[in-house]
């Protein structure tokens, strides 16, 4: 997935492997979570901690409750206030010697941590329901704390930044869309303040959110991995800089490279479509140019063309024969399609020039080969995929962008500083980055280790942990033979997620019906937040009779030429979305070769048959990256989770 880096964050962390230490000194300091507008967890003893001058007497007060401590030789101190019912606003007062901090507008209610990669990070402003959600925002008791993207080689005591913000039309567009929909429903149901701590980073791997113990590494093993990674980063950066040495920097705003008469013979070849990181420019961000040519007949030139330039990461300006034909800003997953009038074209060779600006993460002309084309009016589309010419204008080189995929680094900077701050629970949306052939299997153990590890560090063994299962998406990762899926990393990762339901106080929101075949970031985040809220109401808030999940596969039994699948479903009722017979099922016999199955609902069972499999023994459902046909639901409309009756 695409991820962005905030320069200020890395300036704060010094863009280096040594961790940011909590400075010792005389100034009274609190964790940034204890700041104006904070939401504190109700009905739990409330720890408050920080730093002051060594030996200073520290007094803490909230709504008439007081506690005190003495700062140790290292300046650290900690107190515990008694549990407090929901309410507010209050003022949290902390005094140390002659210093005093007054934290105003503090509410007490429910605090949830939202974490994961870009589908949890995705902001309200770019969702399906953005306009109405922003217009309707105005709940001062719903608040959001955004943890900046940051990383560190060792566990940190303080966050790199962040502040509490209440939900208003001016602010809510930047909130995590899934977390906002989740929190808004809890506000309506519980009637108490709700705070969301948003600690997310697009493109992050699960390993980055785990500490060494969760990964099964001791200190020496971890340091060896870190040393190897540092050395690899240095090699990558050196190789990229060597490639760039042939081209002096030029004004990135100049359009001199757009000229049709320009001699680009000294430019480098580059494959299009492909991110430039995969073409030998790893760690590069900034502005670079692409050029190619295409040929038109006199009739085609006189009719005009449509030019397809793929999905450009992040922004582009395009020229044909030195004349500008279009531009798109900050839309890395949007195919560029520009109309080029006859007045800009000529019979014979025509020149395309594209200036690309990348702000972080992957960069360049990407997408699918079919999206790179020239299409004359009234004539067949012709591909422009292949070797183009390439050079940079003004770029920087740093491998900092990929630190969201390095073991422990996000945990150290974005999770560890949050611990001790009491939570109602965690909502999690991550897994796309780990959905590789090997990673999808490893995820089963990793995910359980992360859940148990976070609970242990919060000293809350039954802390509710809820997650969104991966949505449908045409990842291209399925391994096929004769049109049949042999192996699907995305389906396997969904299975690995579901396996964590064996842990207590867990819940899963199935989202295969709200995915987008062409976009890894489906825009309907409201449904995802709603389903997570249903899980929270059941798991965390005791609504045991609430239907919070769709049908769950229980068992399979051979019945002659058929296979009978039994499900746990609310009210014992199954249905197909939209009516009719359910789809998305496959069966196999002793040879393990799967074939599409005809399915029939009978109460809480689904009976499967296939003319191609006389005696079925195995079944699977929605077993692909993009199971668009899968439509089994419960009586309440919640979708069944993908499954297979037996692992192979």
C-alpha positions, 0 to 999 in steps of 0.5 A: 500500500501507499504510505506517506512520510511526514518530514517533521516527524523524521526531523524529530526522530533525527532520521537515524537508527538511534532511538529518541531518548526522553530528555532528563531535566528539571521541566515537568513533562507529561505524556502527550496523551495528557493534553487539553481535550483528552479523553480518559477511560472510565471506571478504571484506576487512572495512572498518571505519569511523567518526568520532573526534577529528581526528588521533586514532590509531584501532586496530581488532582482530578475532580477532587481526587488527589494522589502524590509521588516523588520523582526518582533519581531519573526524574520519572514519577507515577501516581494512580487516581481512583476509577472515575465514572463517565463525565466532564469536562474536568481539569487535570492539575499536575504540580511539581515543586514550583511548576504546574500544568493544567490540562483542560477540557478533560472528558472521561468515557471510552478510549479505543486504540485504532491501529493498522495500515492504510485502510484504518488510516484512510481519512473521512475526507476521501470516503464514499460518505465524506460529504454528509459525514463532514457536514453532520460532524459536531460532537464535542464528546467524540475526540481523536488523537492522531499519533504521527508516523514515527519509528525508533530502534528502541522503545520510546517513553514519549510520542513524537507529537499529536493532540486531541481534536474534537469532531467538527466539520473543520476537523473530522475530514482528517480522522480515521474514517473507520474509527470515526464511524465506529466511535460515532455508533458507540456514542449513540449507543453508550451515551458517553464520551468516546476517544480514538487514539489513531496509531496507523501507518499505510503499508506497514507490516504486522512485524513493525507493530510487534516487539522482540518478544512477540517476534520470538527474538532475543536482544542479540537476535534483534540487534543482528537483524537491525545491523543487517538492515542498516547495512542493506539500507546503506548499500541500497542508498549508495547504489541509487545515488550512483545511478543518479550521479550522471544527471545534475539537478535541474529546476523541478518546476521547469518544463524544458524536458517537455520539448518535442525537439529535446534529445533524450538519448542520454536518458536511462531506459525504464520499464513502464508501468513499474514503480521506479523503486523496482527499476533501481531507484530505491529510496528516491523521492522527488521529481523525475521525467518520463518520455516516449514516442508514438506514431499516428497516420494523418487520419488519426492525427486529424481525429484526436486521441485519448492518452492513457498514462496508468496510475501515477504515484503521486502527481503528474503533468503530461505534455504531447509534442511540447504542449500540456494535455493534463495534470493530476495531483496527489492521486496515486491510485487513479488512472490518468486518461487525457484527451489530446485534440488534433491541434496538438498532434502530427502525422508520424512521430509524436512525443509524450513527456510526463513530469512525475512528483512523488512525496514518499513511498512508491513513485513513478508510472505504475498501474496495469499495462492495459492502462498505458495506451494511445487510442485514436478516435475510431481506431483500436487502442495501442499499447504504450507499455514498454521501455520509456526514457527516464531521468531525474530533476530534483530528488532525495534518497533515503530508505526511511520510507520503508521503516514501516515494514521493519521489525519492532520500529513502529511498536517502539515509537507509536505503541510503546509510549501509549502503554499504561494509558487505559483502553476500552479495547483495540480495533485493527485493520491490517494484513494487506502487506503480509498477504504474500504466499509465505506471509499469509501463513505466518500471519496466523501465529504473528497475529495471535502473538501481537494480540496477546503481547499488547494485552500483556503490555497493557496488563489487560489480559481480557482487553477486547481486540477487534479487527476488520478482515481483508476486503475483496480486492483483485490483488493479482496474487492468486495462483491459477491453473485452468482458471481455478485458484490453486492458492490464494494468499489473500484468502489464506490471510483471511483464514489466519485472521479468523483463527484469532477468534479462538482467543477470548474477547475478540471479534471480526468484521467481515468485509468481502462485500464492501471491497473494490476489485480495482482499489485496495482502499475501498471507499465505504468505511462507514460499513466497516466501522459499523460492523466493528461497532457491532462486535464491540457492543457484543464483546466489550459491552455485553449485548449478548443477544446482538447479532454481530457477525454473519454465518460461521462455518461449523462442520461438513458431512459427505452425503452421497453425491453431495456435501452438507455444510453446517453453520452457526448463524443467528436464528439458524437462518441462511440466505443469499444476498439479493435472493436465489441460490448462494454462490461462491462455493467450490468442491473437490474430491479425493484428488483435491481439484476444486470445481464450482459447486451448485449450492442450496440452502436448507435451514442452517445448512448449505448442500453442495453438488457438482457434476464434475465431482461425483463424491465431494469431500472438500469444500471452500467458500470465497477462496480468492483475493476478490470473491465477487460472487460470494453472497452467503449472509445471515438473516440480518444481512451480515456476510459469511466469512470465507473458509475452507473445510480442511487445510491443504 
